[in-house]
């Protein structure tokens, strides 16, 4: 499952251009996933040039490595 890393997200909207059916900009001016299947079709975590789209498992491993 993909998630948005809110600390990495700049709110630039680039992801919404690449994947308009899968991602939108939320009220916090950060990306939010609205359709994960569309996101996967568009390229998954490669949709964000800043690395703000991450797989949940990937994020958990990074957190564990920081301990």
GIMO-V999988 format. One record per pair of residues at least 24 apart in sequence whose C-alpha atoms are under 10 Angstrom apart, sorted by the first residue. I is the first residue (numbers start at 1). GAP is how many residues later the second one is. D is the distance in whole Angstrom. If there is no record, write none. Layout:
BEGIN
[[I	GAP	D] [I	GAP	D]]
END
This chain:
BEGIN
[[1	35	8] [1	36	10] [1	39	10] [1	43	10] [1	53	8] [1	54	6] [1	55	6] [1	56	8] [1	57	10] [2	31	8] [2	34	7] [2	35	10] [2	37	9] [2	38	9] [2	42	8] [2	43	8] [2	51	7] [2	52	5] [2	53	4] [2	54	6] [2	55	9] [2	56	9] [2	57	10] [3	28	10] [3	29	8] [3	30	7] [3	33	9] [3	42	9] [3	49	8] [3	50	6] [3	51	5] [3	52	6] [3	53	6] [3	54	10] [3	56	9] [4	26	8] [4	27	7] [4	28	7] [4	29	7] [4	41	9] [4	44	10] [4	47	9] [4	48	6] [4	49	5] [4	50	6] [4	51	9] [4	52	9] [4	55	10] [5	25	9] [5	26	9] [5	27	10] [5	46	8] [5	47	5] [5	48	6] [5	49	7] [5	50	10] [5	51	10] [5	54	9] [6	24	7] [6	25	8] [6	26	9] [6	46	7] [6	47	9] [7	45	8] [8	40	10] [8	42	7] [8	43	7] [8	44	5] [8	45	9] [9	39	9] [9	40	10] [9	41	7] [9	42	8] [9	43	5] [9	44	8] [10	40	8] [10	42	8] [11	41	10] [12	36	10] [12	38	10] [13	35	9] [14	33	8] [14	34	7] [14	35	8] [14	36	10] [15	24	9] [15	27	10] [15	30	10] [15	31	9] [15	32	6] [15	33	6] [15	34	8] [15	35	10] [15	37	10] [15	38	9] [16	31	9] [16	32	9] [17	30	9] [18	24	7] [18	25	9] [18	28	10] [18	29	6] [18	30	9] [19	24	9] [19	25	9] [19	28	7] [19	29	10] [23	24	10]]
END
